[in-house]
């Protein structure tokens, strides 16, 4: 009897405890999943912030490249422009641009005008996304500086930097990237591929730079009476090279950071990015060697940047070999484009910004329609993706170049876009800022 009673008690205990165990298991599992989700979110936030800081450091790279490729008498002006386009752009994008680009009613006729568009205190990811997108907007604005260097009024530069980050960049960005937060653009709904901004950032900046250089006109002494271009040499190629290495380094935030997720895709995108840059530098060096009979350092440096720009759109969806081909094509394109713009179009672009960012950004966008492993033409995807890429790239040109012409023309007719010939000959450092970059060492010339 005693054994029977113990057996009954045992069965009762099992019956009572079983529901507790059943309930505890899902609860414990749910707790683990919650912790895992929180951990992944925090990893995403940390990685995206690090990437944003790397992209911010690219401002220093742009400043060094532009200062090195131009003359000593304008170095202070170059540094001031790169400082202030980021500062002005940050405020403009915070107050209005971000809302136009990513708000629930984003776009040209959106009603979300004043900043943050749903970013509430405590929404950690949204704050992270804001800083990441801010540094991208500033990059688009600073690209314009190089093509308009050495003859642009500082106040005019501040005005157009403000409008680029306030309106021109965010509106096109909303068409291609609006769905990354609360919006949704017509280009991304068509399937437009631009992972990190070959078109959204670089071509927009490049086409605005082309418009600005056309309205501004060439530097004094750039073209002789026979309209043949004369080389105006940069004063510090080591400084320009340092800038390129900084930009290359920062691109590991620009492209891998655009995952906004801390996972294994970061390494893969870093590899394709690096391969394209290396191929661009090598091929640009070789092409310049053939054309100019010497391996030109400035062309090789721009070749690396061209490879980086071109891989920015397709970096997440191409093979490493595809990345090498994309960068190699850019090595040819950037040298050819620099010579064509200088000798045929007669547009004075002191640093090759239009070629690097506009032309090679266009190629990179089209390359996504060719080399993407899921939808590219070379992988059996047909012409559909390539058509969408061409549409997006063409829209970017019409939007940025068209509005750029209007903006720069309006500035030239109001507050003024170009300095006086006297200021240009003496240098913008003294004329615009009342100081010299190399006090006591500077030699002034008229070229």
N, C-alpha and C positions, 0 to 999 in steps of 0.2 A: 504493500500500500504506500509505504514511504517513497519508493521509487516512482510509483505512479504520480504521487503528488508533486514530486520534484520535476517530473517531466511536464506536468500541466503548467507549473509555474514558469518553466523554461519557455514553453510555447507562448504563454501570455506575454512574457517579457519581449520575445521576438516580435509578437504582434504589435506591441506598444512602441518599440524602438524603430521598427521598419519605416513608418511614415517619416520619422525624424531624419533618418538616414537619406531617404528619398528626397526630402526637402533640402537637406544640408548639401547634398551633392551639386544640384543646380546652383544653389546660392554660392557655393565655393567656386564653381566653374565661372559663374557670372562675375565674381570678384576678380578672378584671375584675368578674364577678358577685359574688364574695365581697366585694370592696371596696365595691361599690355597696350590698350588703346591710348591711355594717357602717356605712356612711355614713348610710343611711336609719335604722338603729337608733339611732345617735347623735343624729340630728336629732329622732327621736321622743322620746328621753329628754330632750333639752334643752327641746323645746317643752312636754312634759308637766310638767317641773319649773317652767318659767316660769309655766305655767297654775296649778300648785299654789300658787306664791308669790302670784299674783294673788288666788286664792281665800282664802288666809290673810289677805291685806290686807283682805278683806271683814269680818273680825272688827272692825277699826277702824271700818268703816262701820256695822255693827250697833251698836257702842258709841255712836257719835255720834248715830245716829237715836234710839236709846232714851233717851240722856241728854237730848237736845234736846226730845223730846216729853214728858218728865216734869219734875218740879220740882227746883229747885236743891238742895234739902236731901237729895236722894237720888242725886246725880251720882256721888259716890265709890263708892257701892254698885253702881251700874250698871257702872262701869268695872271694879270688882273682879270682878263676876260674868262679864263678857265675857272678862276675863283668865283666870279660873280654870276656866270651863267648857272653854276650849280646852286648858288645861294638864292638867286632870283627864281630859278626853276623850282626849287624845293617849295617855296612859299606859294607860287602860282599853282603848282600841281596839288599841293595840300588843300588849298582853298576851293579850287574849281576843277582842275584837270582830272583828278582822281575820280571825282563823282561823274564827270562826263564819260570817262573811260570804262568804269566798272559798276556804276550805279544800276539800280533796278530799272531805271528809265534812262539808261545811258544812250549816248549817241548824239547826232546832230540836233535832233529836236527833243532831247531829253529834258526833264524838269528837275533832275537832281543836280543842282548847281554848286552848292556849297559843301565841300569836302566830306570825305570819309564815307559817304553813301552807305549808311547802315553800320559803320564801325562804331561799336558801343564800348564804353569803358569795361575792361575785363575780357573783351574778345581778343585773346592773345594772338590768335592766328591772323586776324584782320590787321592788327598793328604791324605784324611781321610782313604781311603782304604789302602793306602801304610803303614801308621803307624799301622793300625790294623793288617795287615798281617806281618809286621816286628816283632811285639811282639810274634806272633805265631811261626815264624821261630826260634826266640831265645829260645822259650820253647822247641822245638824239640832238639836243641843243648844242652841245659842245663840238660836234662834228662840223657844224657850219663855220666855226671860227677859223679853221685852217685855210679854207678856200678864200676867205675874205681878209686874210692877214695882211698887215703892214700898210693898210690905207683906209680902214674903217673907223669912223667916229665912235668913241667909247659909249656915248649916250645912245647912239643909234643901235649899237650892239646890245645894250641892256634892254631896249624896247623890243627888239625882235626876239631875243631869248625869252622874254616874258610871254609873248604871244605864241611862240612855238610850244612851250610847255603848258600854257593855259588852254590852248584850243587845237592847234594844227595836229600835234602829235596825239593827244588824247582821243580825238574824234576818229582818226584812222585806227588807232589802237583798239577802240571799242568795236570796230567792225571785224577785227581779226582775233581779239583776245578778250572781249567783254565777258564771255562765259566763264572766265577763270575765277570770277567772284559771283556777282549777282546779276550781271547783264547777259548779253548774248548778241553777237554781231552777225550780219548777213554773210560775210565772207567765211566765218568759221562754220556757219550752218551749211555752206556749200562744200565744206571739207578742206578749206584752205590750210596748208601746212606751213607753219613758220614757228618752229619750236621755241627759239630764243630771240628772234628778231632780225634776220637778214633783211627783211623788208620793213617790218614795223618800226625798228629802231634805225638800222643803218641806211637803207635806201631812202627812207623819209628824210634823214639828216643829209644824205648825199644829194638828193634832188633839190632840197632847200639851199644847199651850198652852191649848186650850179646856178640857181636863180639869183642868188646874192652876188656871185662873182660876175654874172652877166650885167646886172644892173649897176654894179660898182665900177666895172671897167678894170683894165689891167694896171699894174703898178707903173710908175714913171720909169722909163728905160727898159721895160720888158720887151717891147717890140720896136724895132728900128723903122726908119722911113720906108724900107722895102717890105715891112710887115713880117719879117722873119724874127722868130723869138730869140732872145738872148738869155743865157743862163744867169740867174741871180742866185748865187750860191748861199747856202745856209752857213751860219757862223760856227756851228758846233755839232758836228756829226756824232761824236761820242755821246753828247747829251740826247740826241735823237735816238741813238741806239739804245740807251738806257730806257728811254720812253717806250720803245717797242718791246723790250723785255718786260717792263712793268705791265704793259697792255696784254702781252701774252700770258703773264701770270694771272692778271685779273680775269682773263677769259675763262679760267678754270672755275670762276664764280659765275660768270656770265652764262655759259652753256650748261655745265652740270648743275648749277644752282637753279636753273629753270625747271628742274624736276620738282622743286619745292618739297621733295620727299627724301628722307635719309635712307636710301636703300642701295642695292647693288648697281642700279642703272647709272649712278654717279661716275663710277670708274669707267664704264663703257663709253659714256659720252666724253669723258676726259680724253680717252684714247683717240676717238675719231677727231676731236678738236685738235689735239696735238699733231696728229698725222697730217691733217690738211694744212696746218700752218707751216710745218716743215717742208711739205711738198711745194707750197707756194713760194717759200723763200728760195729753195733750190732752183726751181724752174725760172723764177724771175731773174735770179743771178745769171743763169745760163743764157736766157734770152737777151739780157743786157750785154752780156759778154760777146754775143754774136753781133748785135747791132752796133754797139759802141766800142767794140774791140777791147774792152776792159770789163771785169766783173764789178759793176757799179754798186756801191754800198747802199745808196739811197733806194735804188730799185729793189735790191734784195730785202731791205727792211720793209718796204711797202709790200713786197711779195708775201712776207710772213703775215702782215696785217690783212692782206687780201684773202689769204687762205683761211684766216680766222673768221673774217666776215662771211665768206661763202659757206662755211660749214655750220654757221649759226642756225640757219633754218632747218637743215636735214640731219643734224648731228645725232638725234636719237633713233633714226630709222634707217641708217645706211651701214653697210659693212665697212670694216677698216680699209679694205682695198678701194671701195667706193669713195671714202674720204680722201684717200691719196689722189685719186683721179680728179675729184672736185677741186682740191687745192692746186694740183698741177695745172689744170685749165686756167685757174685764177692767176697763176704765175705768168702765163702768156697774156691774159686779158689786161692785167694791171699795167704792164709795160706798154702794150699797144694802146691802151686807153689814155695813159698819160701823154704819150707822143701825139695821139690824134687830137686830144683836147687842146694841147699846146700849139701844135703846128697847123692843124686844119681849122678847128673851131675858133682859134685865137682867144681862148678863155684862159685867163691867168689864175691858176690854182697852185699857190706856192708849195703846198704839201701833198698834192695828189689826193685830196679828200674825196672829190667826185668820183675818181676812178676806183679808189679803195672801197668806199662805202656805197656809192650809188651803183656803179657798174657791177662790181663784184657781189654786192647785195642782191642785185637782180639775178645774176648767174646762180647764186646759192639758192634762191627761191625757186627758180626753174629746175635746178638740180634735184630738188626734193621730188619733183614730178617725174624725174628720170630714174633716180637711184633708190628711192624708198622701197624697202624690201616687201612691203605689203601692197602698195598701189602704184609703184613707179612703172614707167613705160618699159624699162629694161628688165623688169621682173614679171612681165605679163599683165600689167595693170591697164594697158591700153593708153589712150590719149586723154582720158577724162581728167586724171589728176594733173597732168601737165597743163591742160586747158584751164583748170581752176587756178593753178599757180600763175599762169600768164595773166589771167584776169586780175588776180590780187596785185601782182607786180605792176601791171598797167594802171590800175586804179591808184596805187600809191604814187606813181609818177605824175599823173594828172592832178591829183589832190595836192601833193607837196610842191611840185614845180609851179603849178598854176597859182596857188595861194601865195607861194613864195615871191613870185613876180609882183603880185599885187601888194604884198606887205612891204617888200623892199622899195618898190617904186613910191609907195605912200610915205615911207620914212624919208626917202631922198628928197621929196618935195615939201616936207614939213620941217622936221627938226634937223634933217641932213643926215646923209649916210657916209659921205666921204670927207676926209680931212682936206685941208688946203694943200696945194703943192709945196708950199714952204714947210709945213709941218711934216709932210711925208718925206721930204728930202732930209730934214734934220733928224727925223725919227719920232715915232709916237710916244716914246718914253718921256722925252722932254716936252713935246707939244701937248700931250694929253695928261701926263702925270707929274711933270715937273721933276723928274729924277732920271738917273741912269742905272742900268743893270750892272755895269762894270765901271764904276766911277774911277777915273784916272787912267783907264786902260783903253777906253773906247776911241776908235778912229772913225770919223764921220766921212762918208763918201756920198756921191749923188746916185749910186746904183744899188 
